[in-house]
Amino acid sequence: METEIVRITDVKAQAGDIARAGKLLRGGGLVAFPTETVYGLGANGFDAAACARIYAAKGRPSDNPLILHVCDRAMVDEVAAEVTPMAERLLAAFCPGPLTLIMRRREVVPDRITGGLATVGVRMPESVVARALIRAAGVPVAAPSANVSGRPSPTTAASVYRDMQGRIPLILDGGPCRFGVESTIVDCTGPVAVILRPGAITREMLTEVLGGVKLDPALVGAKVVPRAPGMKYKHYAPNAPLTLLEGDPTKMVPAFRRQVRQLQAAGHRVGVLASHEVVMALQDLVPSPLLADYGAQGDLLTIASRLYEQLIAFNDTDADVLLGEGMADTGLGLAIMNRLHKASGFHSLQI
């Protein structure tokens, strides 16, 4: 199968390209498309056979649920059996945007989407390309991230192509994703909102709207039945094993220098994913191809947007072990640390 990439710079001017992609989705094909978070691998959300092709293309476990992407409020009602007052408040406050709501599903939603659960994740992306595609398809679009399962999620069309070349017919290239981490997932089926996966809609933002939210135990490594994508399996991992250094930012430089020297003395090729401050301090110890600068300490939006591409890049190096810099799990830092913990298999060193 040949994989075509179509660059989308103007949704209105390229209505024909969008319509062709929508027709492909509606007919059971797969299309990778940009969102403001990461690139998605889309299929007709009402077509169980089409959704099965997503699992096959990604090598994704069949009990890992998919998110349904919608283009407007009316389409939410096509897939959700009930939109609770809590869900209505979140839709009004944050949608379109990087938020997925877990709600009770209608029977029309295939079991293949939900992993057999009675609930479904629904998201209205902010990306105008994504919503135009969904509108052209005329159906909700089921889409996980457009990567081989377990690898870092793609935030550029080039990274999608690296994983999906020959597996899917079409990639819509909308440029780099703005946030760089997947949507926040909130369970709205109970009396209190529960964050199942943190993202750019932060715990603090949700609390301001709802008055309070809880974090799911899975976010700290508890073994649970997955109620949403990304909860059960190791995710976002580069090929080389990753260890995180967590603690006081002012102690990161000496801690990294110590760990790098120890690993190099043991014969390892060490790659480092860290802040600009740490990377600059390691240039005499680590070759530049093995240093990944994810942004200045505290610049969380830049760190989030660069994180996956930096992890992916290590797969083209000879690094056999990786060290990563952790940060405080507040604001967007909660989402970043969630991804780093998943990528490392919760392997951390406290400094």
Secondary structure, 3 states (H helix, E strand, C coil): CCCEEEECCCCCCCHHHHHHHHHHHHCCCCEEECCCCCCEEEEECCCHHHHHHHHHHHCCCCCCCCEEECCCHHHHHHHECCCCHHHHHHHHHHCCCCEEEEEEECCCCCHHHHCCCCEEEEECCCCHHHHHHHHHHCCCEECCECCCCCCCCCCCHHHHHHHHCCCCCEEEECCCCCCCCCCEEEECCCCCEEEEECCCCCHHHHHHHHCCEEECHHHHCCCCCCCCCCCCCCCCCCCCCEEEEECCHHHHHHHHHHHHHHHHHCCCCEEEEECHHHHHHCCCCCCHHHEEECCCCCCHHHHHHHHHHHHHHHHHCCCCEEEEECCCCCCCHHHHHHHHHHHHCCCEEEC
